[in-house]
Amino acid sequence: MPVTQEATENGEAEERGGAALSNGRTVAIVAGVIAAIVASAYLVGHHLGTDTARLGAAPTAEPPAGEPRQVAAAPRPPAAAPPPPVMAVQPITGPGRPPLPAERGGPFGSRRTTGTPEVALTFDDGPDPSQTPQALAMLRRHGVKATFCLVGINVTAFPGLVRQIAGDGHTLCNHSWEHDVRLGVRSRASIRADLARTNKAIRDAAPGARVSYYRQPGGAWTASIVAVSRELGMTPLHWTVDPQDWRKPGAGSIASTVNSGTTRGAIVLLHDAGGDRRGTIAALRSILPNLARRFQLCALPPGIDPPRMHGREWPLKLGQI
């Protein structure tokens, strides 16, 4: 049957319509796929962003029943910076330190404490040929330095002991020429002559030794003797603890008084001569280890003659109060 022109045109139109429909479906499918991909990417990104914003580590699986739950250790804090060094209290011992200055607490301004936490043992009336070496041996055994207040006539009699005292690192102190308890009421000229004579004897026995302290026998201080001793460059030296060992109360009493009565900064009065001092020497067996456990024991600083400016002492160094 012959095909008419109309039929041909209608067929071509149908083919064009079918092709157009097919192309439209393809575009729709492609658009749908792209939309699905975009939506999936958005959901994945949103999920990851949410997880990233959460704090803490990913959840761990629950431990099996019966086993203890493991708790994560807390993060260690950053190491703290080391504290600044603490300045130690400057001890009164040491080269170049001036002798202790006067102190209001002692009679007529004499010195009765070290002015620091340290404790000073002092020995009066020597040297003695028998008892001083025993005292020195005990001090040496315990590694303790002390201060020896020397009587002039004993210095001239036993100069070798003075050198031994100084050689062991102990401090030397003037205790008058012949232990004159009434020296303080004499004229200033007499006081000056007595103290100067004793100083010379000490320095002759131990050349180069410094004598920066004076202790009045019996503690019988007066304004005159305090003034003269200062004029000669010596600090008037009193004490804090006195066991009255010169009365010979026995080693037990001497040790008990010293051990119980000594506090920080104390100056302890003892005797290594001037009579029978066996009780004092025996008491040292208790005194030295007892005090050494509780305090730092020291010799008073020999220093130099106190530096002065217009009659006044220079400001004290740290630790000398």
Sine and cosine of phi, psi and omega as CSV:
sin_phi,cos_phi,sin_psi,cos_psi,sin_omega,cos_omega
0.00,0.00,0.78,-0.62,-0.05,-1.00
-0.92,0.39,0.66,-0.75,-0.01,-1.00
-1.00,0.07,0.78,-0.63,-0.03,-1.00
-0.99,0.13,0.33,-0.95,0.02,-1.00
-0.89,0.46,-0.56,0.83,-0.01,-1.00
-0.92,0.40,-0.69,0.73,-0.02,-1.00
-0.90,0.44,-0.64,0.77,0.02,-1.00
-0.89,0.46,-0.69,0.73,0.01,-1.00
-0.90,0.43,-0.63,0.77,0.03,-1.00
-0.90,0.44,-0.64,0.77,0.01,-1.00
-0.91,0.42,-0.66,0.75,0.01,-1.00
-0.91,0.42,-0.60,0.80,0.03,-1.00
-0.90,0.43,-0.64,0.76,0.00,-1.00
-0.91,0.42,-0.65,0.76,0.00,-1.00
-0.90,0.44,-0.67,0.74,0.03,-1.00
-0.90,0.43,-0.62,0.78,0.03,-1.00
-0.91,0.41,-0.64,0.77,0.02,-1.00
-0.91,0.42,-0.63,0.78,0.01,-1.00
-0.91,0.41,-0.67,0.75,0.02,-1.00
-0.88,0.47,-0.66,0.76,0.01,-1.00
-0.90,0.44,-0.67,0.75,0.02,-1.00
-0.89,0.45,-0.66,0.75,0.03,-1.00
-0.90,0.43,-0.61,0.79,0.02,-1.00
-0.91,0.42,-0.63,0.77,0.03,-1.00
-0.90,0.43,-0.64,0.77,0.00,-1.00
-0.89,0.46,-0.69,0.72,0.02,-1.00
-0.89,0.46,-0.65,0.76,-0.01,-1.00
-0.90,0.43,-0.66,0.75,-0.01,-1.00
-0.90,0.43,-0.71,0.71,0.00,-1.00
-0.88,0.48,-0.67,0.74,0.02,-1.00
-0.89,0.46,-0.63,0.78,0.02,-1.00
-0.90,0.43,-0.66,0.75,0.02,-1.00
-0.88,0.47,-0.71,0.70,0.01,-1.00
-0.87,0.49,-0.67,0.75,0.01,-1.00
-0.89,0.46,-0.65,0.76,0.01,-1.00
-0.90,0.44,-0.65,0.76,0.01,-1.00
-0.90,0.44,-0.70,0.71,0.00,-1.00
-0.88,0.47,-0.68,0.73,0.00,-1.00
-0.90,0.44,-0.66,0.75,0.02,-1.00
-0.89,0.45,-0.68,0.73,0.02,-1.00
-0.88,0.47,-0.64,0.77,0.02,-1.00
-0.89,0.45,-0.72,0.70,-0.03,-1.00
-0.89,0.45,-0.68,0.74,0.01,-1.00
-0.89,0.45,-0.73,0.69,0.01,-1.00
-0.89,0.46,-0.65,0.76,0.02,-1.00
-0.90,0.44,-0.67,0.75,0.01,-1.00
-0.89,0.45,-0.70,0.72,0.01,-1.00
-0.91,0.41,-0.65,0.76,0.02,-1.00
-0.89,0.46,-0.62,0.78,0.01,-1.00
-0.91,0.41,-0.68,0.74,0.02,-1.00
-0.90,0.43,-0.62,0.79,-0.01,-1.00
-0.91,0.42,-0.55,0.84,-0.03,-1.00
-0.97,0.26,-0.34,0.94,-0.02,-1.00
-0.95,0.32,0.57,-0.82,0.03,-1.00
-1.00,0.03,0.43,-0.90,0.08,-1.00
1.00,0.01,0.20,-0.98,-0.03,-1.00
-0.98,0.18,0.19,-0.98,0.04,-1.00
-0.88,0.47,0.59,-0.81,-0.05,-1.00
-0.87,0.49,0.63,-0.77,0.03,-1.00
-0.99,-0.10,0.39,-0.92,-0.01,-1.00
-0.93,0.37,0.58,-0.82,0.04,-1.00
-0.90,0.43,0.68,-0.74,0.04,-1.00
-0.93,0.37,0.42,-0.91,0.05,-1.00
-0.85,0.53,0.43,-0.90,0.00,-1.00
-0.86,0.52,0.67,-0.75,0.03,-1.00
1.00,-0.06,-0.29,0.96,0.02,-1.00
-1.00,-0.10,0.61,-0.79,-0.03,-1.00
-0.92,0.38,0.58,-0.81,0.04,-1.00
-0.95,0.30,0.74,-0.67,0.03,-1.00
-1.00,0.03,0.83,-0.56,0.00,-1.00
-0.99,-0.15,0.77,-0.64,-0.01,-1.00
-0.90,0.44,0.69,-0.72,0.00,-1.00
-0.92,0.39,0.63,-0.78,0.03,-1.00
-0.92,0.39,0.57,-0.82,0.01,-1.00
-0.89,0.45,0.64,-0.76,-0.01,-1.00
-0.94,0.33,0.71,-0.70,0.05,-1.00
-0.93,0.36,0.41,-0.91,0.03,-1.00
-0.88,0.47,0.58,-0.81,-0.03,-1.00
-0.86,0.51,0.74,-0.67,0.00,-1.00
-0.96,0.27,0.55,-0.84,0.04,-1.00
-0.92,0.38,0.62,-0.79,0.00,-1.00
-0.88,0.48,0.60,-0.80,0.00,-1.00
-0.91,0.41,0.45,-0.90,0.03,-1.00
-0.91,0.42,0.53,-0.85,-0.01,-1.00
-0.88,0.47,0.63,-0.78,0.01,-1.00
-1.00,-0.01,0.77,-0.64,0.01,-1.00
-0.94,0.34,0.85,-0.52,0.04,-1.00
-0.96,0.29,0.51,-0.86,0.06,-1.00
-0.91,0.41,0.79,-0.61,-0.03,-1.00
-0.94,0.34,0.85,-0.53,-0.01,-1.00
-0.94,0.34,0.28,-0.96,-0.01,-1.00
-0.98,0.17,-0.22,0.98,0.03,-1.00
-1.00,0.09,0.28,-0.96,0.07,-1.00
0.78,-0.63,0.45,-0.89,-0.04,-1.00
-0.93,0.38,0.57,-0.82,0.09,-1.00
0.98,0.20,0.04,1.00,0.02,-1.00
-0.99,0.15,0.67,-0.74,0.06,-1.00
-0.95,0.30,0.36,-0.93,0.06,-1.00
-0.91,0.41,0.30,-0.95,-0.02,-1.00
-0.90,0.45,0.66,-0.76,0.00,-1.00
-0.98,0.20,0.02,-1.00,0.05,-1.00
-0.91,0.42,0.32,-0.95,-0.05,-1.00
-0.63,-0.78,0.69,-0.72,-0.05,-1.00
-0.92,0.40,-0.40,0.91,-0.08,-1.00
-0.94,0.33,-0.36,0.93,-0.03,-1.00
-1.00,-0.03,0.29,-0.96,0.02,-1.00
-0.84,0.55,0.80,-0.60,0.04,-1.00
0.84,0.54,0.45,0.89,0.02,-1.00
1.00,0.05,0.20,0.98,0.06,-1.00
-0.95,0.32,0.32,-0.95,-0.08,-1.00
-1.00,0.05,0.79,-0.61,-0.02,-1.00
-0.85,-0.53,-0.05,1.00,0.08,-1.00
-0.67,-0.75,0.23,-0.97,0.06,-1.00
-0.98,0.21,-0.37,0.93,-0.05,-1.00
0.99,0.13,0.08,1.00,0.02,-1.00
-0.66,-0.75,0.05,-1.00,0.07,-1.00
-0.92,0.40,-0.20,0.98,-0.08,-1.00
-0.96,0.28,0.45,-0.89,0.01,-1.00
-0.92,-0.40,0.67,-0.74,-0.02,-1.00
-0.89,-0.46,0.82,-0.57,0.14,-0.99
-1.00,-0.01,0.69,-0.73,0.02,-1.00
-0.79,-0.62,0.60,-0.80,-0.02,-1.00
-0.83,-0.56,0.82,-0.57,-0.08,-1.00
-0.96,-0.27,0.34,-0.94,0.24,-0.97
0.99,0.15,-0.03,1.00,-0.02,-1.00
-0.99,0.11,-0.14,-0.99,0.04,1.00
-1.00,0.10,0.41,-0.91,0.05,-1.00
-0.86,-0.51,0.71,-0.71,-0.11,-0.99
-0.91,0.41,-0.35,0.94,-0.03,-1.00
-0.97,-0.23,-0.76,0.65,-0.16,-0.99
-1.00,0.08,-0.54,0.84,0.02,-1.00
-0.89,0.46,-0.71,0.71,0.05,-1.00
-0.87,0.50,-0.56,0.83,0.03,-1.00
-0.92,0.40,-0.68,0.74,0.03,-1.00
-0.90,0.44,-0.67,0.74,0.01,-1.00
-0.89,0.46,-0.65,0.76,-0.01,-1.00
-0.90,0.44,-0.65,0.76,-0.01,-1.00
-0.94,0.35,-0.64,0.76,0.05,-1.00
-0.89,0.46,-0.66,0.75,0.01,-1.00
-0.90,0.43,-0.65,0.76,-0.03,-1.00
-0.89,0.46,-0.58,0.82,-0.03,-1.00
-0.99,-0.11,0.03,1.00,0.02,-1.00
0.92,0.40,0.59,0.81,-0.06,-1.00
-0.93,-0.36,0.68,-0.73,0.12,-0.99
-0.97,-0.23,0.56,-0.83,-0.06,-1.00
-0.66,-0.75,-0.11,-0.99,0.02,-1.00
-0.83,-0.55,0.76,-0.64,-0.03,-1.00
-0.93,-0.38,0.86,-0.51,0.02,-1.00
-0.99,-0.11,0.93,-0.36,-0.23,-0.97
-0.98,-0.21,0.63,-0.78,0.06,-1.00
-1.00,-0.06,0.73,-0.69,-0.13,-0.99
-0.81,0.58,-0.73,0.68,-0.06,-1.00
-0.91,0.41,-0.51,0.86,0.06,-1.00
-0.97,0.26,-0.51,0.86,0.05,-1.00
-0.90,0.43,-0.71,0.70,0.00,-1.00
-0.93,0.37,-0.47,0.88,0.00,-1.00
-0.98,0.22,-0.55,0.83,-0.08,-1.00
-0.72,-0.69,0.89,0.45,-0.04,-1.00
-0.90,0.44,-0.48,0.88,0.02,-1.00
-0.89,0.46,-0.57,0.82,0.03,-1.00
-0.93,0.36,-0.56,0.83,0.06,-1.00
-0.89,0.46,-0.68,0.73,0.03,-1.00
-0.90,0.43,-0.59,0.80,0.02,-1.00
-0.92,0.39,-0.66,0.75,0.03,-1.00
-0.86,0.51,-0.76,0.65,-0.01,-1.00
-0.91,0.42,-0.62,0.78,-0.01,-1.00
-0.91,0.42,-0.47,0.88,0.04,-1.00
-0.99,0.16,-0.02,1.00,0.05,-1.00
1.00,0.00,0.26,0.97,0.03,-1.00
-1.00,0.07,0.38,-0.93,-0.01,-1.00
-1.00,0.00,0.59,-0.81,-0.02,-1.00
-0.98,-0.21,0.61,-0.79,-0.05,-1.00
-0.69,-0.73,0.63,-0.78,0.03,-1.00
-0.99,0.16,0.76,-0.65,0.00,-1.00
-0.82,-0.57,0.48,0.88,0.01,-1.00
0.98,0.18,0.21,-0.98,-0.09,-1.00
-0.95,0.32,-0.72,0.69,-0.03,-1.00
-0.70,-0.72,0.59,0.80,0.07,-1.00
0.86,0.52,0.80,0.60,-0.06,-1.00
-1.00,0.06,0.97,-0.25,-0.01,-1.00
-0.91,0.42,-0.48,0.88,-0.06,-1.00
-1.00,-0.10,0.21,0.98,-0.05,-1.00
-0.86,0.51,-0.56,0.83,-0.07,-1.00
-0.91,0.41,-0.34,0.94,-0.02,-1.00
-0.99,-0.12,0.02,1.00,0.03,-1.00
-0.99,0.13,0.06,-1.00,-0.01,-1.00
-0.92,0.40,0.39,-0.92,0.01,-1.00
-0.89,0.45,-0.55,0.83,0.03,-1.00
-0.90,0.44,-0.66,0.75,0.02,-1.00
-0.92,0.40,-0.66,0.75,0.03,-1.00
-0.88,0.48,-0.72,0.69,-0.03,-1.00
-0.88,0.47,-0.69,0.72,-0.01,-1.00
-0.89,0.45,-0.65,0.76,-0.01,-1.00
-0.90,0.44,-0.76,0.65,-0.05,-1.00
-0.93,0.37,-0.63,0.78,0.01,-1.00
-0.91,0.41,-0.63,0.78,0.01,-1.00
-0.90,0.44,-0.67,0.74,0.01,-1.00
-0.92,0.40,-0.67,0.74,0.04,-1.00
-0.86,0.51,-0.67,0.74,-0.01,-1.00
-0.89,0.45,-0.67,0.74,0.01,-1.00
-0.88,0.47,-0.67,0.75,0.00,-1.00
-0.90,0.44,-0.69,0.72,-0.04,-1.00
-0.95,0.31,-0.50,0.86,0.09,-1.00
-0.93,0.37,-0.61,0.79,-0.01,-1.00
-0.95,0.30,-0.61,0.79,-0.02,-1.00
-0.77,-0.64,0.99,0.15,-0.05,-1.00
-0.80,0.59,0.72,-0.70,0.00,-1.00
1.00,0.03,-0.14,0.99,0.00,-1.00
-0.95,0.32,0.58,-0.82,0.04,-1.00
-0.99,-0.16,0.64,-0.77,0.05,-1.00
-0.85,-0.53,1.00,-0.09,-0.13,-0.99
-0.95,-0.33,0.13,0.99,0.00,-1.00
-0.71,-0.71,0.48,-0.88,0.14,-0.99
-0.74,-0.67,0.73,-0.68,0.09,-1.00
-0.87,-0.50,0.83,-0.56,-0.01,-1.00
-0.97,0.23,0.80,-0.60,0.04,-1.00
-0.81,0.59,0.68,-0.73,0.02,-1.00
0.95,0.32,0.02,1.00,-0.07,-1.00
0.91,0.41,0.39,0.92,-0.05,-1.00
-1.00,0.09,0.93,0.36,-0.05,-1.00
-0.97,0.25,0.52,-0.86,0.16,-0.99
-0.68,-0.73,0.27,-0.96,0.03,-1.00
-0.87,0.49,-0.58,0.82,-0.05,-1.00
-0.92,0.39,-0.72,0.70,-0.07,-1.00
-0.95,0.30,-0.51,0.86,0.10,-1.00
-0.91,0.42,-0.69,0.72,-0.02,-1.00
-0.91,0.42,-0.69,0.73,-0.04,-1.00
-0.93,0.38,-0.66,0.75,0.00,-1.00
-0.89,0.46,-0.60,0.80,0.06,-1.00
-0.92,0.40,-0.65,0.76,0.01,-1.00
-0.88,0.48,-0.49,0.87,0.02,-1.00
-1.00,0.04,0.14,0.99,0.05,-1.00
0.99,0.14,0.37,0.93,-0.02,-1.00
-0.90,-0.43,0.64,-0.76,0.10,-1.00
-0.99,0.12,0.81,-0.58,0.08,-1.00
-0.90,0.43,0.84,-0.54,-0.16,-0.99
-0.92,-0.38,0.93,-0.36,0.09,-1.00
-0.99,-0.13,-0.53,-0.85,-0.03,-1.00
-0.45,-0.89,0.20,-0.98,0.04,-1.00
-0.95,-0.31,-0.69,0.72,-0.07,-1.00
-0.89,-0.47,0.80,-0.60,0.01,-1.00
-0.77,-0.64,0.97,-0.25,0.00,-1.00
-0.98,0.17,0.07,1.00,0.00,-1.00
0.83,0.56,0.67,0.74,-0.05,-1.00
-0.92,0.39,-0.33,0.94,0.03,-1.00
-0.92,0.39,-0.32,0.95,0.06,-1.00
-0.99,0.13,-0.06,1.00,-0.01,-1.00
0.86,0.51,0.83,0.56,-0.01,-1.00
-0.98,0.22,-0.12,0.99,-0.04,-1.00
0.97,-0.25,0.46,-0.89,-0.07,-1.00
-0.87,0.48,-0.63,0.77,-0.02,-1.00
-0.89,0.46,-0.70,0.72,0.00,-1.00
-0.92,0.40,-0.68,0.73,0.00,-1.00
-0.88,0.48,-0.75,0.66,-0.02,-1.00
-0.90,0.44,-0.67,0.75,-0.02,-1.00
-0.89,0.46,-0.70,0.71,-0.01,-1.00
-0.89,0.45,-0.70,0.72,-0.03,-1.00
-0.94,0.34,-0.73,0.69,-0.06,-1.00
-0.91,0.42,-0.60,0.80,-0.03,-1.00
-1.00,0.07,-0.46,0.89,-0.09,-1.00
-1.00,-0.07,-0.17,0.98,-0.06,-1.00
-0.99,0.14,0.76,-0.65,0.08,-1.00
-0.80,-0.61,0.08,-1.00,0.00,-1.00
-0.83,0.56,0.74,-0.68,0.05,-1.00
1.00,0.10,0.11,0.99,-0.07,-1.00
-0.97,0.25,0.54,-0.84,0.20,-0.98
-0.94,-0.35,0.87,-0.48,-0.10,-0.99
-0.99,-0.17,0.78,-0.63,0.01,-1.00
-1.00,-0.08,0.84,-0.54,0.09,-1.00
-0.69,-0.72,0.16,-0.99,0.00,-1.00
-0.76,-0.66,0.70,-0.72,0.09,-1.00
-0.92,-0.40,0.13,0.99,-0.03,-1.00
-0.34,-0.94,-0.09,-1.00,0.00,-1.00
1.00,0.08,0.26,0.97,-0.03,-1.00
0.53,-0.85,-0.24,-0.97,0.00,-1.00
-0.97,0.23,0.94,-0.34,-0.05,-1.00
-0.92,-0.39,0.47,0.88,0.02,-1.00
-0.89,0.46,-0.56,0.83,0.05,-1.00
-0.89,0.45,-0.65,0.76,0.02,-1.00
-0.92,0.40,-0.70,0.71,0.00,-1.00
-0.88,0.48,-0.67,0.74,0.02,-1.00
-0.92,0.40,-0.60,0.80,-0.01,-1.00
-0.90,0.43,-0.46,0.89,0.01,-1.00
-0.88,0.48,-0.43,0.90,0.02,-1.00
-0.89,0.46,-0.47,0.88,0.07,-1.00
-0.99,-0.10,-0.65,0.76,-0.10,-1.00
-0.89,0.45,-0.74,0.67,-0.12,-0.99
-0.88,0.47,-0.79,0.61,0.01,-1.00
-0.92,0.38,-0.56,0.83,-0.01,-1.00
-0.90,0.44,-0.79,0.62,-0.03,-1.00
-0.93,0.36,-0.57,0.82,-0.02,-1.00
-0.91,0.43,-0.48,0.88,0.05,-1.00
-0.95,0.30,-0.48,0.88,-0.14,-0.99
-0.98,-0.22,-0.41,0.91,-0.10,-1.00
-0.65,-0.76,0.20,-0.98,0.21,-0.98
-1.00,-0.07,0.88,-0.48,-0.02,-1.00
-1.00,-0.03,0.65,-0.76,-0.12,-0.99
-0.55,-0.84,0.33,-0.94,0.22,-0.97
-1.00,0.02,0.59,-0.81,0.08,-1.00
-0.88,0.47,0.64,-0.77,-0.09,-1.00
-0.92,0.40,0.81,-0.59,0.00,-1.00
-0.93,0.37,-0.61,0.79,0.06,-1.00
0.79,0.61,-0.57,-0.82,0.05,-1.00
-0.72,-0.70,0.08,-1.00,0.07,-1.00
-0.82,0.57,0.72,-0.70,-0.10,-0.99
-0.81,0.59,0.82,-0.57,0.05,-1.00
-0.92,0.39,0.67,-0.74,-0.06,-1.00
-0.75,-0.66,0.41,-0.91,0.08,-1.00
-0.65,-0.76,0.93,-0.37,-0.04,-1.00
0.83,0.56,0.65,0.76,0.08,-1.00
0.99,0.14,0.02,1.00,-0.01,-1.00
-0.91,-0.41,0.53,-0.85,0.01,-1.00
-0.97,0.26,0.52,-0.85,0.08,-1.00
-0.91,0.41,0.36,-0.93,0.05,-1.00
-0.82,0.57,0.55,-0.84,-0.06,-1.00
-0.96,0.27,0.41,-0.91,0.14,-0.99
-0.99,0.13,0.29,-0.96,0.00,-1.00
-0.82,0.57,0.74,-0.67,0.02,-1.00
0.99,-0.16,-0.28,0.96,0.02,-1.00
-0.97,-0.25,1.00,-0.10,-0.05,-1.00
-0.82,-0.57,0.00,0.00,0.00,0.00
